[in-house]
Amino acid sequence: MKINVEHIQSEQTFKVNVTGDEAELTYSRPEKDLVDFEHTFVPEPMRGQGIAEEMARHALDFARQEKLRVLTSCRFMAGFVKRHHADYADLLA
C-alpha cells in the first residue's frame, strides 16, 4: 500500500487519510530553528500498516530540509529516532 503523507504547515501537522480515517503527527515550532514533534495518532483500523513510520520519515525529512533541530516530546517519535539513530542523530537538539 502506498502511503500518501500530507504536510499541512498552517496546522503544523502531517496527515494520512485512508477511507475516512485520519492519522496525524503534530508538531510545534518553539523557536525559529527548532521543531518539537509532540503527538502521533493512528486510528485502530489503520494500525500495523507502517503509517506512523511513514509520517515520521516525512516529518524528519522536513526538519532536515529546513535545517531545523529536533525535539521528540512524542513517545513514538522518540522511539523512532532511537531505533533509526544513525539516520537522524544529527537532527537532535
ZAROLUM-514008 format. One line per field, with one value per residue: residue number from 1; residue in one letter; chain; x negated, y negated, z negated of N, C-alpha, C, O in turn. Coordinates in steps of 0.001 Angstrom, whole numbers, plus 524288, in hexadecimal, padded with zeros to 5 digits. Example, Ala and Ser with C-alpha at 12.3 -4.5 7.8 and 13.67 -1.06 7.14 Angstrom:
<sites>
resi: [1; 2]
resn: [A; S]
chain: [A; A]
n.xx: [7CC7A; 7CDCE]
n.yy: [8163A; 808CA]
n.zz: [7E188; 7E458]
ca.xx: [7CFF4; 7CA9A]
ca.yy: [81194; 80424]
ca.zz: [7E188; 7E41C]
c.xx: [7CC70; 7CD9C]
c.yy: [80CE4; 7FFE2]
c.zz: [7E188; 7E142]
o.xx: [7C864; 7CB9F]
o.yy: [80CF7; 7FB8E]
o.zz: [7DEEF; 7E099]
</sites>
This chain:
<sites>
resi: [1; 2; 3; 4; 5; 6; 7; 8; 9; 10; 11; 12; 13; 14; 15; 16; 17; 18; 19; 20; 21; 22; 23; 24; 25; 26; 27; 28; 29; 30; 31; 32; 33; 34; 35; 36; 37; 38; 39; 40; 41; 42; 43; 44; 45; 46; 47; 48; 49; 50; 51; 52; 53; 54; 55; 56; 57; 58; 59; 60; 61; 62; 63; 64; 65; 66; 67; 68; 69; 70; 71; 72; 73; 74; 75; 76; 77; 78; 79; 80; 81; 82; 83; 84; 85; 86; 87; 88; 89; 90; 91; 92; 93]
resn: [M; K; I; N; V; E; H; I; Q; S; E; Q; T; F; K; V; N; V; T; G; D; E; A; E; L; T; Y; S; R; P; E; K; D; L; V; D; F; E; H; T; F; V; P; E; P; M; R; G; Q; G; I; A; E; E; M; A; R; H; A; L; D; F; A; R; Q; E; K; L; R; V; L; T; S; C; R; F; M; A; G; F; V; K; R; H; H; A; D; Y; A; D; L; L; A]
chain: [A; A; A; A; A; A; A; A; A; A; A; A; A; A; A; A; A; A; A; A; A; A; A; A; A; A; A; A; A; A; A; A; A; A; A; A; A; A; A; A; A; A; A; A; A; A; A; A; A; A; A; A; A; A; A; A; A; A; A; A; A; A; A; A; A; A; A; A; A; A; A; A; A; A; A; A; A; A; A; A; A; A; A; A; A; A; A; A; A; A; A; A; A]
n.xx: [7FCB7; 7FDA1; 7FA12; 7FF02; 7FA52; 7FE35; 7F9EA; 7FDCA; 7FAD0; 7FF2A; 8053F; 7FE0E; 7FC3F; 7FAED; 801D3; 80933; 812BD; 81BCD; 825CB; 82D70; 829AC; 8203F; 81314; 8095D; 7FE3A; 7F9C0; 7F39D; 7EBC9; 7E5FE; 7DDAC; 7D516; 7CE6D; 7C74C; 7C9CD; 7D100; 7DB3E; 7DFA7; 7EB68; 7F454; 7F9A6; 80365; 80A64; 81590; 81C53; 81FE4; 8184E; 80EC9; 80282; 7FF17; 7F6A4; 7F80A; 7F65D; 7EB69; 7E8F4; 7ECE5; 7E622; 7DC67; 7DE2A; 7DFAF; 7D5F6; 7CF85; 7D345; 7CFE1; 7C50A; 7C3CB; 7C6E3; 7BF47; 7C04E; 7BF48; 7C297; 7CC46; 7D216; 7DC9F; 7E4F1; 7E77E; 7E76D; 7E1AC; 7D827; 7D4E7; 7D459; 7CC45; 7C443; 7C3A9; 7C057; 7B6EF; 7AD1E; 7B01F; 7B51B; 7B099; 7AA89; 7B1A7; 7B5EB; 7B8FA]
n.yy: [804A6; 7F79A; 7ECAE; 7E080; 7D550; 7C978; 7BCBA; 7B2D2; 7A70B; 79DFC; 7A200; 7A725; 7B209; 7BF48; 7C792; 7D336; 7D881; 7E29B; 7E8CB; 7E275; 7E296; 7DC32; 7DA44; 7D3E2; 7CBAE; 7C2BB; 7B63B; 7AC05; 79F32; 79AF1; 7945E; 78CAF; 792ED; 79CE4; 7A89E; 7AF5A; 7BBA8; 7BF97; 7C63E; 7D246; 7D8F7; 7E3EE; 7E930; 7F4A3; 7FBC2; 7F9AC; 7FC9B; 8039E; 80369; 7FDA3; 7F300; 7EB26; 7EB6E; 7E816; 7DDDE; 7D9E7; 7DA77; 7D34D; 7CA38; 7C90A; 7C81A; 7BE96; 7B815; 7B907; 7B4E4; 7AAA5; 7A793; 7A8AC; 7AA62; 7B54B; 7B903; 7C32F; 7C475; 7CB00; 7D7FD; 7E059; 7DBF9; 7DA17; 7E458; 7E805; 7E1DD; 7E549; 7EFE6; 7EE9D; 7E992; 7E7C5; 7E30C; 7D9D3; 7D4AD; 7CBBA; 7C3AD; 7C1AB; 7B949]
n.zz: [80000; 80399; 7FC81; 7FA98; 7F608; 7F102; 7EF25; 7E760; 7E588; 7E116; 7D92D; 7D387; 7D4BF; 7D8E1; 7E122; 7E3EA; 7EB97; 7EC5A; 7F1E0; 7EC70; 7E234; 7DA0F; 7D7E5; 7D011; 7CDF9; 7C590; 7C39C; 7BDB0; 7BE63; 7B6B9; 7B6E9; 7C092; 7C64B; 7C33D; 7C1CB; 7BBBE; 7BAAA; 7B6BB; 7B585; 7B9B0; 7C079; 7C450; 7C96F; 7C4F9; 7CD72; 7D4E2; 7D149; 7D093; 7DABB; 7DD6F; 7DD9E; 7D5D4; 7D568; 7DF7A; 7DF53; 7D7C1; 7DCE4; 7E51F; 7DF29; 7DA14; 7E2C7; 7E675; 7DE31; 7DF89; 7E99C; 7E7E9; 7E159; 7D65C; 7C890; 7C099; 7B774; 7AFF9; 7AA87; 7AB50; 7A85B; 7AF96; 7B7FB; 7B305; 7B114; 7BB65; 7BFAC; 7B948; 7BC35; 7C65F; 7C5CA; 7CAC8; 7D403; 7D12A; 7C89B; 7C9AD; 7CA45; 7C098; 7B5F1]
ca.xx: [80000; 7FADC; 7FBEB; 7FE8F; 7F9FC; 7FF2A; 7F7E4; 800F0; 7F798; 80262; 80738; 7F980; 7FDED; 7FA66; 8068F; 80A3B; 8184A; 81D04; 82B65; 83039; 826AA; 81BEA; 80EAB; 806AA; 7F99B; 7F9DD; 7EEC2; 7EBBC; 7E10F; 7DCA3; 7D128; 7CE10; 7C455; 7CAF9; 7D620; 7DC58; 7E3B2; 7EE33; 7F86A; 7FADE; 80817; 80C31; 81A52; 81BE7; 8202D; 813C7; 809F6; 7FFC2; 7FE24; 7F212; 7F9AF; 7F396; 7E5FB; 7E892; 7ED7E; 7E14E; 7D860; 7DF68; 7DED4; 7D059; 7CD7D; 7D4B3; 7CC4B; 7BFE1; 7C40E; 7C75C; 7BAD3; 7C270; 7BDE8; 7C740; 7CDB9; 7D5F2; 7E00B; 7E844; 7E4EA; 7E689; 7DD68; 7D34E; 7D378; 7D2F5; 7C711; 7C098; 7C2FE; 7BDBD; 7B33F; 7A915; 7B259; 7B76C; 7ADF3; 7A881; 7B5D9; 7B7B9; 7B760]
ca.yy: [80000; 7F2A0; 7E92F; 7DB12; 7D1D5; 7C3FC; 7B919; 7AE0C; 7A3A8; 79A4A; 7A4D8; 7A9C8; 7B778; 7C2F3; 7CAC1; 7D766; 7D9DF; 7E798; 7EA14; 7DF8F; 7E257; 7D888; 7DA8D; 7CEE0; 7CA9D; 7BD13; 7B3E4; 7A668; 79CA0; 797AC; 7908D; 78C3E; 79742; 7A189; 7AB11; 7B341; 7BF5C; 7BFF5; 7CA34; 7D59F; 7DC10; 7E719; 7EBF8; 7FA5A; 7FE93; 7F86B; 7FE41; 80833; 802CD; 7FA53; 7ED8E; 7E7BA; 7EB3F; 7E4DD; 7D863; 7D87E; 7D97F; 7CE54; 7C5FE; 7C855; 7C5FE; 7B906; 7B582; 7B8D7; 7B14B; 7A54D; 7A6C8; 7A801; 7AE01; 7B865; 7BB1E; 7C75F; 7C4FA; 7CF86; 7DCED; 7E35A; 7D98C; 7DB0B; 7E9C4; 7E880; 7DF96; 7E8C7; 7F493; 7ED0C; 7E5B4; 7E689; 7DFC1; 7D4EE; 7D281; 7C680; 7BFD4; 7C0F4; 7B483]
ca.zz: [80000; 803C1; 7F868; 7FC37; 7F181; 7F24A; 7EB36; 7E727; 7E240; 7DE20; 7D4A2; 7D140; 7D496; 7DD38; 7E0F0; 7E7AC; 7EBC7; 7EEDC; 7F194; 7E866; 7DD5B; 7DA93; 7D44C; 7D001; 7CAD2; 7C4C0; 7C1C3; 7BC9C; 7BFA0; 7B22B; 7B87C; 7C642; 7C89D; 7C01F; 7C26A; 7B7B7; 7BC39; 7B1CD; 7B500; 7BE2C; 7BFB3; 7C8B3; 7C7DE; 7C4A1; 7D272; 7D82D; 7CEAD; 7D294; 7E055; 7DE41; 7DE6E; 7D22B; 7D712; 7E433; 7DDAC; 7D50E; 7E0DD; 7E7AD; 7DB6A; 7D955; 7E7B7; 7E654; 7DA91; 7E202; 7EE12; 7E5E0; 7DDD1; 7D121; 7C468; 7BF6F; 7B25C; 7B0A3; 7A5F9; 7AC72; 7A6FC; 7B45E; 7BAEB; 7B019; 7B227; 7C0EB; 7C053; 7B698; 7BF77; 7CB44; 7C3CB; 7CEA4; 7D822; 7CF5D; 7C400; 7CAD9; 7C9F6; 7BB46; 7B337]
c.xx: [7FC94; 7FD5E; 7FAD5; 7FEC5; 7FA91; 7FD20; 7FB1B; 7FE2F; 7FAD8; 804B1; 802DB; 7FAA6; 7FC62; 7FF0B; 80685; 81005; 818F0; 822B9; 82E24; 82D88; 821F4; 817E6; 80BEC; 801E0; 7F968; 7F4AE; 7EF97; 7E663; 7DFC3; 7D880; 7D0BA; 7CB67; 7C552; 7D078; 7D6AC; 7E0D2; 7E673; 7F1DA; 7F926; 7FFAD; 80974; 8110E; 819A0; 81C23; 81B69; 80EAB; 807A1; 7FE88; 7F97C; 7F351; 7F6C7; 7EDDF; 7E54E; 7E945; 7E882; 7DCFE; 7D951; 7DE3A; 7D902; 7CDA4; 7CEA7; 7D0E9; 7C6DD; 7BFCB; 7C422; 7C2ED; 7BC91; 7C014; 7C2F5; 7C790; 7D1E4; 7D906; 7E3AB; 7E533; 7E3C7; 7E1DE; 7D829; 7D15A; 7D1B7; 7CD6E; 7C2F7; 7BF81; 7BFF7; 7B99E; 7AF36; 7AB12; 7B3E2; 7B4B9; 7AC17; 7ACB6; 7B753; 7B584; 7B48A]
c.yy: [7FB29; 7EF02; 7E397; 7D78E; 7CC37; 7C09E; 7B414; 7AA57; 79FEC; 79CC6; 7A79D; 7AF98; 7BA5B; 7C6A2; 7CEF0; 7D8B1; 7DEFA; 7E8BF; 7E78D; 7DF4C; 7DED8; 7D95F; 7D54C; 7CEF1; 7C4AF; 7BB30; 7AE32; 7A452; 798ED; 79382; 790B4; 790FD; 79C73; 7A383; 7AF3D; 7B6B3; 7C11D; 7C49A; 7CD21; 7D8CF; 7DEDB; 7EA03; 7F1E7; 7FD13; 7FDBC; 7FA81; 8031C; 807F9; 7FF4C; 7F48D; 7E9D8; 7E72B; 7E7C4; 7DF12; 7D68C; 7D740; 7D448; 7C9BD; 7C4F3; 7C672; 7C027; 7B60A; 7B4EE; 7B4D9; 7AB9A; 7A3E5; 7A58E; 7ABF8; 7B08B; 7B9D0; 7BF45; 7C80F; 7C9AD; 7D48C; 7E03A; 7E128; 7DA5D; 7E095; 7EA8F; 7E678; 7E30E; 7EDA3; 7F36D; 7E8E0; 7E408; 7E2C4; 7DA50; 7D25F; 7CCEB; 7C23C; 7BE61; 7BC03; 7B5F6]
c.zz: [80000; 7FFC2; 7FA12; 7F764; 7F362; 7EDD7; 7EB91; 7E35E; 7DF00; 7D93B; 7D1A5; 7D07A; 7D98C; 7DCC2; 7E524; 7E738; 7EEBB; 7EDC1; 7ECEF; 7E325; 7DE38; 7D643; 7D46C; 7CC86; 7CA55; 7C294; 7C061; 7BE1D; 7BB21; 7B317; 7BE66; 7C8C6; 7C5DE; 7C144; 7BE2D; 7B9A1; 7B745; 7B13E; 7BA1C; 7BCD1; 7C4C5; 7C6D8; 7C83E; 7C9F9; 7D5FB; 7D5EF; 7D138; 7D859; 7E17F; 7DEE9; 7DAC9; 7D3C5; 7DBDB; 7E2DE; 7DAF3; 7D8F5; 7E3A0; 7E416; 7DAA5; 7DE47; 7E821; 7E2D7; 7DCFE; 7E66C; 7EC3A; 7E221; 7D83C; 7CD63; 7C296; 7B9A0; 7B353; 7AB90; 7A689; 7AB6F; 7ABDE; 7B759; 7B82E; 7B12A; 7B7C2; 7C1D8; 7BDB8; 7B9E0; 7C479; 7CA23; 7C7E3; 7D2D2; 7D63C; 7CAB5; 7C4EC; 7CA64; 7C458; 7B8BA; 7AE3A]
o.xx: [7F90A; 80221; 7F655; 802E2; 7F7C7; 7FE6D; 7FB1D; 7FF19; 7F96C; 805F9; 803DB; 7FA1B; 7FC83; 80022; 8042D; 811F5; 816E9; 82446; 830D0; 82EFA; 81FE4; 81925; 80C18; 8018C; 7F8F1; 7F1C7; 7F392; 7E2B8; 7E0A5; 7D866; 7D275; 7CD12; 7C215; 7D426; 7D30F; 7E53F; 7E428; 7F270; 7F943; 80009; 809A5; 810C4; 816A8; 818DB; 81A90; 80A9E; 80A5A; 7FD13; 7F873; 7EFF8; 7F4E8; 7EBB6; 7E182; 7E68E; 7E6D3; 7DA39; 7D5AF; 7DC06; 7D757; 7C9DC; 7CB61; 7CEF2; 7C468; 7BC1D; 7C1C5; 7C2CB; 7BA9B; 7BF02; 7C725; 7C3C3; 7D4E2; 7D824; 7E540; 7E0E0; 7DFA1; 7DE7A; 7D430; 7CCB2; 7CE01; 7CA4A; 7BEA9; 7BB07; 7BD54; 7B8EE; 7AE08; 7A810; 7B3F7; 7B66F; 7AC13; 7AB64; 7B9B8; 7B0E8; 7B2DA]
o.yy: [7FAA9; 7EE5A; 7E216; 7D6EA; 7CA75; 7C184; 7B170; 7AA7A; 79EC9; 79A03; 7AA25; 7B1BB; 7B82F; 7C8A0; 7CE54; 7D9D7; 7DF9F; 7E990; 7EA29; 7DC10; 7DE88; 7D937; 7D28C; 7D1D8; 7C1EF; 7BE19; 7ABDB; 7A74E; 79439; 78F8C; 7946C; 792D4; 7A000; 7A071; 7B23F; 7B4E5; 7C3C9; 7C6B5; 7CACC; 7DB13; 7DC7C; 7ED00; 7F3D8; 80070; 800BA; 7FA2A; 8063D; 80BEE; 7FE18; 7F188; 7E5C5; 7E2E1; 7E4D6; 7DBBE; 7D21D; 7D35D; 7D139; 7C5D1; 7C070; 7C37D; 7BD23; 7B1EB; 7B0D2; 7B1C9; 7A830; 79F96; 7A1F2; 7B069; 7AE36; 7BB89; 7BEE5; 7CBC9; 7CC08; 7D53E; 7E2A1; 7E41B; 7DB3B; 7E168; 7ED72; 7E901; 7E3AC; 7EF55; 7F6DC; 7E52C; 7DF65; 7DFA8; 7D69B; 7CE37; 7C9BD; 7BD9E; 7BA4E; 7BABE; 7B285]
o.zz: [7FCC9; 7FFA2; 7FADE; 7F4FB; 7F6E2; 7E94C; 7EF95; 7DEA6; 7DA8D; 7D582; 7CDAE; 7CC34; 7DDD6; 7D885; 7E94C; 7E2F8; 7F30B; 7E947; 7E9E7; 7DFE5; 7E28D; 7D19F; 7D85D; 7C8B4; 7CE40; 7C015; 7C1B7; 7BEFF; 7BB9A; 7B05D; 7C0E9; 7CCE4; 7C61E; 7C1A8; 7BD2B; 7BA27; 7B3FF; 7ACF5; 7BE50; 7B897; 7C8F2; 7C316; 7CB7D; 7CB00; 7D9A6; 7D87F; 7D3A6; 7DAA9; 7E609; 7E098; 7DC87; 7D384; 7DC3A; 7E508; 7DBBE; 7D85A; 7E45E; 7E5C9; 7DA93; 7DDFC; 7E9F3; 7E45C; 7DC8B; 7E6E2; 7EEA7; 7DFFF; 7D5BD; 7CEE2; 7C2FE; 7B73C; 7B712; 7A8A7; 7A2A7; 7AD69; 7AC3E; 7B90F; 7BABF; 7B20B; 7B8C3; 7C476; 7BFC5; 7BA50; 7C692; 7CD20; 7C862; 7D4ED; 7D94B; 7C8FF; 7C150; 7CA26; 7C373; 7B944; 7AB53]
</sites>
